[in-house]
């Protein structure tokens, strides 16, 4: 088997050193070449979409033959033949031109005749945040959602649609049941009895009336006048690091970190390949000597 001479080792070391220097220089050149790369300030945590506030519901009409729920709704829902649903769009945005993008959002809200149901502004210049819960007319929901995505840089987005028809039907059924119970209790007020019984009856009537009022508030969210879809917007301010702020020493450190990392991968891969070749040659030489004997 041919042994590796000292000169070969020296040449191999020079080759690997040359590759390291070449990778370092290319990475340093890359940093200067792409001067337009924007660096965002990611110190602002992306907060939860759940802002609280009121819930928005909308209706979608359909014929009786289109939905099996339509027949069941006829007995309890005053607007049978319609689907009640909740539709929520969520947008997380970072902005490099915060003031302009903020103004664009408010202009979009005004032009689409939408309603701001929750608003929260925090932070000083450079770290400002805006949270908005917007009620959008169902017919304009898609156009609003598309237009809102053109403001700033989208970090995350999603749309969720939930069927609320059964919930609406149950509320109506509960309302009808309470109204019948209340009517029966009111008839008992004209019957003779003890004063204690009338006091207990009065308390019972008051409790049912209170429950009916609460149901009325819940059902009011489903009224045609209050029909909206929800768009939740969270926008935070990003900052650009000017190119002339990045010093040469910083570029050197970044280039060195990158070179060490990927040069390590290269050396390990090259070592594995060379080791495999060396083992194969050793096995080949051993077998050739064995068969010659």
Secondary structure in CASP SS format (residue, H / E / C, confidence):
PFRMAT SS
TARGET T0000
AUTHOR 0000-0000-0000
METHOD secondary structure of the structure
MODEL  1
X C 1.00
X C 1.00
X C 1.00
X C 1.00
X C 1.00
X H 1.00
X H 1.00
X H 1.00
X H 1.00
X H 1.00
X H 1.00
X H 1.00
X H 1.00
X H 1.00
X H 1.00
X H 1.00
X H 1.00
X H 1.00
X H 1.00
X H 1.00
X H 1.00
X H 1.00
X H 1.00
X H 1.00
X H 1.00
X H 1.00
X H 1.00
X H 1.00
X H 1.00
X H 1.00
X H 1.00
X H 1.00
X H 1.00
X C 1.00
X C 1.00
X C 1.00
X C 1.00
X C 1.00
X C 1.00
X C 1.00
X C 1.00
X C 1.00
X C 1.00
X C 1.00
X C 1.00
X C 1.00
X C 1.00
X C 1.00
X C 1.00
X C 1.00
X C 1.00
X C 1.00
X C 1.00
X C 1.00
X C 1.00
X C 1.00
X C 1.00
X E 1.00
X E 1.00
X E 1.00
X E 1.00
X C 1.00
X C 1.00
X H 1.00
X H 1.00
X H 1.00
X C 1.00
X C 1.00
X H 1.00
X H 1.00
X H 1.00
X H 1.00
X H 1.00
X H 1.00
X C 1.00
X C 1.00
X C 1.00
X C 1.00
X C 1.00
X C 1.00
X C 1.00
X E 1.00
X E 1.00
X E 1.00
X E 1.00
X E 1.00
X E 1.00
X E 1.00
X E 1.00
X E 1.00
X E 1.00
X E 1.00
X E 1.00
X E 1.00
X E 1.00
X C 1.00
X C 1.00
X H 1.00
X H 1.00
X H 1.00
X H 1.00
X H 1.00
X H 1.00
X H 1.00
X H 1.00
X H 1.00
X H 1.00
X H 1.00
X H 1.00
X H 1.00
X H 1.00
X C 1.00
X C 1.00
X C 1.00
X E 1.00
X E 1.00
X E 1.00
X E 1.00
X E 1.00
X E 1.00
X E 1.00
X E 1.00
X C 1.00
X C 1.00
X C 1.00
X C 1.00
X C 1.00
X C 1.00
X E 1.00
X E 1.00
X E 1.00
X E 1.00
X E 1.00
X E 1.00
X E 1.00
X E 1.00
X C 1.00
X H 1.00
X H 1.00
X H 1.00
X H 1.00
X H 1.00
X H 1.00
X H 1.00
X H 1.00
X H 1.00
X H 1.00
X H 1.00
X C 1.00
X C 1.00
X C 1.00
X C 1.00
X E 1.00
X E 1.00
X E 1.00
X E 1.00
X E 1.00
X E 1.00
X E 1.00
X E 1.00
X E 1.00
X E 1.00
X E 1.00
X C 1.00
X H 1.00
X H 1.00
X H 1.00
X H 1.00
X H 1.00
X H 1.00
X H 1.00
X H 1.00
X H 1.00
X H 1.00
X H 1.00
X H 1.00
X H 1.00
X H 1.00
X H 1.00
X H 1.00
X H 1.00
X H 1.00
X H 1.00
X H 1.00
X H 1.00
X H 1.00
X H 1.00
X H 1.00
X C 1.00
X C 1.00
X C 1.00
X C 1.00
X C 1.00
X C 1.00
X H 1.00
X H 1.00
X H 1.00
X H 1.00
X H 1.00
X H 1.00
X H 1.00
X H 1.00
X H 1.00
X H 1.00
X H 1.00
X H 1.00
X H 1.00
X H 1.00
X H 1.00
X H 1.00
X H 1.00
X H 1.00
X H 1.00
X H 1.00
X H 1.00
X H 1.00
X H 1.00
X H 1.00
X H 1.00
X H 1.00
X C 1.00
X C 1.00
X C 1.00
X H 1.00
X H 1.00
X H 1.00
X C 1.00
X C 1.00
X E 1.00
X E 1.00
X E 1.00
X E 1.00
X E 1.00
X E 1.00
X E 1.00
X E 1.00
X E 1.00
X C 1.00
X C 1.00
X C 1.00
X C 1.00
X C 1.00
X H 1.00
X H 1.00
X H 1.00
X C 1.00
X C 1.00
X H 1.00
X H 1.00
X H 1.00
X H 1.00
X H 1.00
X H 1.00
X H 1.00
X H 1.00
X H 1.00
X H 1.00
X H 1.00
X H 1.00
X H 1.00
X H 1.00
X H 1.00
X H 1.00
X H 1.00
X H 1.00
X H 1.00
X H 1.00
X H 1.00
X H 1.00
X H 1.00
X H 1.00
X H 1.00
X H 1.00
X H 1.00
X H 1.00
X H 1.00
X H 1.00
X H 1.00
X H 1.00
X H 1.00
X H 1.00
X H 1.00
X H 1.00
X H 1.00
X H 1.00
X H 1.00
X H 1.00
X H 1.00
X H 1.00
X H 1.00
X H 1.00
X H 1.00
X C 1.00
END
